[in-house]
Amino acid sequence: MLVPRPPANGILSPGHQQPEYGVPLVRVVDDEASIRTLFGRMRDVLSAEVVAYATAKELLDSLDDGQAGCIVLDLVLPDLTGIEVLTELAQRGCQLPVVFMSGMARVSEAVAALKLGSIDFIEKPFTLEQMTAAIHRAIGIDLDRRRSADDEAQLRGRFRHLTPRENEVMERIVRGAANKEVAAELGLSPKTVEVHRANIMRKTRAGSLAELVRMHVAANEQQTPTGAST
């Protein structure tokens, strides 16, 4: 049972409401009605919406990870184990951070949960500040992930507007080639290269050549799988 003991300084961490992502949603799965009721009363403390499920099936049947937030999951459920739920979430490509809670977990189960992507494992009974801190951390991780994904998509979008010729020019100028060198290599006039260069800077919204180089490097890193040889 969660013990509602306030923090020593009387101040709880602020919520993670972000205008661009709306109010976070905490999805709680626990077969104990008292726990589900308790989380429902924590909305103001969490600065988040809370929806509680009694079974894993209820969560999986209604799961929509489009809304930022996290999942708080009991390890022992009537229909599936928490590990099985986490495995199913991974197979679905769900990236919502998961906080596990349990009053009877073995060390091996906790390790398995963390290896499968759980960000925290909290033993019952736990205090209000323990659970609040874990949930706020989980929401923060999810918001950071979404911002990063949005930034990457925006960066890819800038380069997507370049024409094939502009891409050819860009690949050379980011390697340090002067306009005359680019012109000679591509069979263009220096004036035409200048026009292409201006279009590249405008479309990518790069404020300088150095910024264009940084953006180009970042875009290439996004396209290179982790661990791929160079």
C-alpha positions in Angstrom: 0.0 0.0 0.0 1.3 3.5 -0.9 2.0 5.6 2.2 1.0 9.2 1.6 3.8 10.8 3.5 4.7 14.4 2.3 8.3 15.3 1.4 10.4 16.8 4.2 10.4 20.2 2.7 6.7 20.1 1.9 7.3 20.7 -1.8 6.6 18.2 -4.5 8.4 18.3 -7.8 6.4 20.3 -10.5 4.5 18.4 -13.2 5.7 18.2 -16.7 2.9 19.9 -18.6 4.2 21.0 -22.0 2.0 23.1 -24.3 3.3 21.3 -27.4 2.4 17.8 -26.0 -0.6 18.5 -23.8 -1.2 17.2 -20.3 0.7 13.9 -19.7 -1.2 10.7 -19.1 -0.2 8.2 -16.4 -1.5 4.7 -17.3 -1.7 2.6 -14.1 -2.2 -1.2 -14.1 -2.9 -2.9 -10.8 -5.5 -5.4 -9.7 -5.9 -3.9 -6.3 -8.9 -1.5 -6.3 -7.4 0.6 -3.5 -4.2 1.2 -5.4 -6.1 2.3 -8.5 -8.3 4.6 -6.4 -5.2 6.1 -4.8 -3.5 6.9 -8.1 -6.8 8.5 -9.2 -6.5 10.9 -6.3 -2.9 11.7 -7.2 -3.8 13.7 -10.3 -3.1 17.1 -8.7 0.2 15.9 -7.2 1.3 14.5 -10.5 0.0 17.4 -12.6 -1.1 14.7 -15.0 -4.2 12.8 -16.1 -4.5 9.3 -14.6 -6.3 6.3 -16.1 -6.3 3.0 -14.1 -6.7 -0.6 -15.3 -7.3 -3.8 -13.3 -5.7 -6.1 -15.9 -3.0 -6.1 -18.6 -5.6 -6.8 -21.3 -7.5 -3.6 -20.4 -4.3 -1.6 -20.9 -3.3 -3.4 -24.1 -6.7 -3.2 -25.7 -7.0 0.6 -25.2 -3.3 1.6 -25.4 -2.6 4.7 -27.4 0.9 6.0 -27.0 0.2 9.2 -28.9 -0.3 11.1 -25.6 2.9 11.8 -23.7 3.3 10.2 -20.3 4.2 6.8 -18.9 3.0 3.4 -17.6 3.0 2.3 -14.0 2.7 -1.4 -14.0 2.3 -4.0 -11.2 4.6 -7.0 -11.7 1.9 -9.5 -10.7 -1.4 -9.3 -12.6 -4.4 -11.7 -12.9 -3.9 -12.3 -16.6 -0.2 -11.6 -17.6 2.9 -10.9 -15.7 4.5 -7.5 -15.8 7.4 -9.0 -17.8 5.0 -10.4 -20.4 3.3 -7.0 -20.7 6.6 -5.3 -21.1 7.6 -7.8 -23.8 4.3 -7.1 -25.6 4.8 -3.3 -25.4 8.3 -3.7 -26.9 6.9 -5.9 -29.8 4.3 -3.2 -30.5 7.0 -0.5 -30.7 5.6 1.3 -27.7 8.2 3.6 -26.3 6.4 4.9 -23.2 8.6 4.7 -20.1 7.5 2.0 -17.7 7.7 2.1 -13.9 7.3 -1.3 -12.2 5.9 -1.8 -8.7 5.6 -4.9 -6.7 5.4 -6.2 -3.2 6.8 -9.7 -3.9 9.4 -9.3 -6.7 12.5 -11.4 -6.9 15.8 -9.8 -7.8 15.8 -11.7 -11.1 12.5 -10.3 -12.0 13.6 -6.7 -11.3 16.7 -7.3 -13.4 14.6 -8.7 -16.2 12.3 -5.7 -16.1 15.2 -3.3 -16.3 16.8 -5.1 -19.2 13.5 -5.0 -21.1 13.4 -1.2 -20.8 11.7 -0.4 -17.5 13.2 2.8 -16.1 12.4 2.1 -12.5 11.4 -0.6 -10.1 9.6 0.4 -6.8 8.8 -2.0 -4.0 5.5 -1.9 -2.2 4.8 -0.3 0.2 6.2 3.0 -1.1 5.9 6.6 -0.2 4.2 9.4 -2.1 7.5 11.1 -2.9 9.0 7.9 -4.2 6.2 7.2 -6.6 5.9 10.9 -7.6 9.6 11.2 -8.3 9.6 8.0 -10.4 6.6 9.2 -12.5 7.9 12.7 -13.0 11.2 11.2 -14.1 9.4 8.8 -16.5 7.3 11.7 -18.0 10.5 13.8 -18.4 12.2 11.0 -20.3 9.1 10.6 -22.6 9.0 14.3 -23.3 12.7 14.4 -24.1 12.2 11.5 -26.5 9.4 13.2 -28.2 11.2 16.5 -28.6 14.3 14.7 -30.0 12.1 12.9 -32.5 10.4 16.1 -33.5 13.8 17.9 -33.9 15.1 15.0 -36.1 12.0 15.1 -38.2 12.3 18.8 -38.7 15.9 18.5 -39.6 15.2 15.8 -42.2 12.4 18.0 -43.6 14.7 20.9 -44.3 17.1 18.7 -46.4 14.2 17.0 -48.1 13.3 20.3 -49.9 16.7 20.4 -51.7 16.8 19.5 -55.4 19.2 16.8 -56.6 21.6 19.5 -57.9 21.5 21.5 -54.7 22.3 18.2 -52.8 25.3 17.8 -55.1 26.5 21.3 -54.4 25.9 21.0 -50.7 27.9 17.7 -50.4 30.9 19.5 -51.8 30.6 22.8 -49.9 30.3 21.1 -46.5 33.5 19.3 -47.3 35.2 22.7 -47.7 35.2 23.1 -51.5 35.2 26.7 -52.8 32.5 27.8 -55.3 35.0 27.7 -58.1 36.0 24.1 -57.2 32.4 23.0 -57.1 31.7 24.7 -60.4 34.6 23.0 -62.1 33.7 19.6 -60.7 30.0 19.8 -61.6 30.5 21.7 -64.9 28.6 24.8 -63.7 29.5 28.5 -63.7 30.6 30.0 -60.4 27.5 32.2 -60.5 25.2 29.2 -60.8 26.9 27.6 -57.8 26.4 30.8 -55.8 22.7 30.7 -56.6 22.5 27.0 -55.5 24.4 27.8 -52.4 22.0 30.7 -51.5 19.0 28.3 -52.1 20.6 25.7 -49.8 21.1 28.2 -47.0 17.5 29.5 -47.4 15.9 26.0 -47.5 17.8 24.6 -44.6 17.6 27.8 -42.6 21.3 27.6 -41.8 22.7 30.9 -40.6 26.2 30.1 -41.6 28.4 27.5 -43.4 29.4 26.2 -40.0 25.8 25.7 -39.0 25.1 23.9 -42.3 28.0 21.6 -41.6 26.7 20.8 -38.1 23.2 20.1 -39.5 24.6 17.9 -42.3 26.5 15.9 -39.8 23.5 15.5 -37.5 21.3 14.4 -40.4 23.8 11.8 -41.5 24.1 10.5 -38.0 20.3 10.0 -37.9 20.5 7.9 -41.0 23.4 5.7 -39.8 22.3 2.7 -37.7 24.0 2.4 -34.3 27.0 0.2 -34.5 27.3 0.4 -38.3 30.8 0.5 -39.6 32.0 3.7 -41.2 
